[in-house]
Amino acid sequence: MKRRPPAPLSVWRTLNLDDFLLGVPHYPEHVDESYWRRDAERMRDAGFNVVRMGEFAWHLWEPYEGKFDFDLFDRAIDILADCGIKTILCTPTATPPRWLTMNYPEVLRVDRNGRRASHGSRQHADTTSPVLREHSRRITRALAEHYRDNPHVVGWQTDNELNTTVSESYSESCALAFRNYLRHRYQTIDKLNFAWGGDFWATAYDNFDQVVLPLPMAPSYLSPGHVQDYHRFLAQATAAFQHDQVRILRETNEAWFIFHNLGNLADIDFRGEFGQDLDFIGFDIYPMLYDEFRRTGGHAATQALQLDICRSYAGNFIVPEQASGLGSQPSFTTMTPEPGEMRRMALSSVARGADGLMFFRWRPAHFGAEIYWMGLIDHDDVPRRRYAEAKQFAGDISRIKDQLLGTSVAMDVGIAGGDFDNQEAHKTYPIGLPSPMDDAALLHRHCYKAGIACGFIHPEDDLSRLKVFYIPHWVMWDQAWTPKVRAFVENGGTLIVGAMTGTRDANNHILRELAPGSALADLCGVRVEEFGRLTAKDGAGLFQRFPIDQGLFIPPNLLPSSSAGRKYSLEIGGREIEAEHLYELLETGSDVEALATWKAWFAKGRPAITSRRVGKGRVVYLATYLGEELVEALTQTVLADAGVEPLIRDLPEGVEVTLRQAEDRKLLFVLNVTDTPRQIVNLPASIDLLTGQRVDGSLELAEYGAAVLSYA
Ligand code: GAL
C-alpha cells in the first residue's frame, strides 16, 4: 500500500493510494484469543487486505496514567499480518478511560441544560478542552512511537466519528476557548459588537471576558451572528483537536496515510483545515439508518444523496464502515439488507466515489451498547450470507480495481455544496424554510431517478466539467465566487440561482443593497425588490416547520393558516405549477426573458423564473424554492436546453446508474436496487467487468444485480 502526497481538495480528486482498501473494523479485544487466527484466515479467504482497530481501546493501551501496554494489539497485528492483512490503527480519543475522567473531570462535556456528561458511553469528553487535548497528544505520541517501524501498520484513523453523538458543549472551558477564538477573530470588542449587532436588544459586551456561549432560547432568540460564530468556533476547535494528532503522526512516519471517518457531519468544515490535513476523508455509510432518521425517500436514494454530498468535500473517499446487516442500539433497530443487497450497497458506494471500503463489523459484540449490531460473522462464529456477499464483493473489486483507481465520478449537473458557512447560516435563521440541502435533495432525487449524472460541488472547485450549476439559495454568497461562475457561463454553462441567494453578508447582516448583491445581480439581470411566504399546500400554519428539536419552547401550531386553501402558482412552458415556501418579486434588466410568470394574486404577471444569455451560456434565476413539479418542469426546459441527458435513456425504475471515468476509460455502474429482475436497454457496446461478458445494447440484471460496463 503506497501513499502519494494528496492533491488539493476537489470533487474530481482520486485517492492517493495504489490499492483498494478492503476489509472490516475489527475488535480482537472483544473475543478470546483462540479466535484470532481463525478470524485472520477467514479474512484472507474472503479476499480482504486490511482491518481497522483500536478506536475504543484507550483503556487497554494506557491502563492507568502514563503506563502503556501495547501487547494485545501487537499480537493481533502480527497474526493478521501472517495472513496478509494490514492494519489501520485509530487514535482512541472517542473514549477517554475512567481514570482520565476521574482525575480530570473538567474534560467532560456540558449540555445546553448545564448537565455534565457522565462516564459510561462514548464522546463524553469535550474536544474544545485544553486538558483533553493534552491527553490526546500524549496517547497519540505514545502510539505513534510504538508503531513507527511496524511494517504492518499502514495508516491511521483519527478518533472516531467526531461530533456524531454530540458536537456542542457549554462547559466553562468551552466558554474560555470560545472567547479566545473571538479575540483572535475580532481583535477588538467593538468589531465583535458590530458583527453580532450589539445595539439590537442591548446585547453588546464591554470586553471579551463578558461574552457568553449562545445557549439556545435562554430565554429568547439569539443573534444569528452569535450562533454562527459559535459553530465556526466548534468547527475550528474540532479541526485543531484533529490537527494535534495529525501533526504527531506525520512527524513520526510520513509513509502513513491519515483519514477520519465521518458520521453525522456536524460542526466540521471539511474544506477547511479539517479536510486539508488529511490524505482523504472517510465516510461511514449506513443507508437504512439515515433513511429512516431523515425520511428522505428510500434507502437507495438516501445512500446516493449521502455519497454525493460526501464526495463534494474532497473527492473520492473511503468507506471505513459500511452497513452489513441489521443494526441497532438500545432505542432502535434498522431494517436488514436482503440477500444480495449488502453487496449492492457496497457497489453503490464504489459507483459514487469510494476507493476503499470496510464492512462494519467483522462480528457483532456480545456485550455493550451494540449487541445486536450485526457483522459479517454471526454471534455463534459461523460465517453465513453476509460473509459470502462480502467475499463476492471482494471478487468484484479484484476484477475492477485496476481500471477503477484513478477515475472520478462524472457530473453533468452540479449542485452548490460543501460550504460550511451557508449550511450554518440557514440554521441561524431558518424561518420555516427548507435548508439548502432540503431544497437540493429534490433536484438530486429527480436526477437519481432519471439516471442523470448529478452531484455536489463547491463554487471554488473546477466547474468546467459541468453543464449545469445550481445554487440552492445560499444566503451567504461570497462575491469572490462570482467571476468563477461567470466564466463557467461564458464558456457555455447554465447557472441556476435559487431564491434568497446572496441576501446576507458573512456576519448574517442583511445586505444594504437588493439581493442577490451587485455582482451576482448583474450576472442574473435581476434584483429582488420584495419577498414573502407562500403557505404550505396542506394549509398548516406559521409554526409547522418549527425546529422544536432545537430546544425552542413554542409548540408546533398545526392550525390552518389564514390563507389556507389559496393557490399560489406559476406558469412555465404552458403548464401551471403550484409554488411552495416563498415568492420573490423581481426587477429585471432589458436583456432578461421570463421563463415563467406568477399566475395568481398580486404577483400575477410578474416573472417567477428568468433567463439571461451571457456569452455562450445562460443564467436562470428562480424567484421561488424548488418543489417536485418545478424540478420536473425545469428538467424538461432548462436542463434539456443545456444538453443534459440521462446516462442511459429509458432507465427502468429502481435501477441506478453512474459513470466513473478517466481520460482513457469509462466505467458505467448499473445497479438494480430492487428485489425483482430488471431489463436495461440503450447501453453502450462494452464489457461487463464483473462477468467478463460482452454487452451489446441490453442487459438483464437479477434482483440486486450489478454490472460495471467498461468502454473507451
Ligand atoms: C458508527 C460508529 C461505530 C458504531 C456504528 C454502529 O457510527 O462509528 O462505532 O457505533 O456506527 O452503530
Residues whose N, C-alpha, C, O or C-beta is under 5 A from the ligand:
A	BS01	GAL	E161 G263
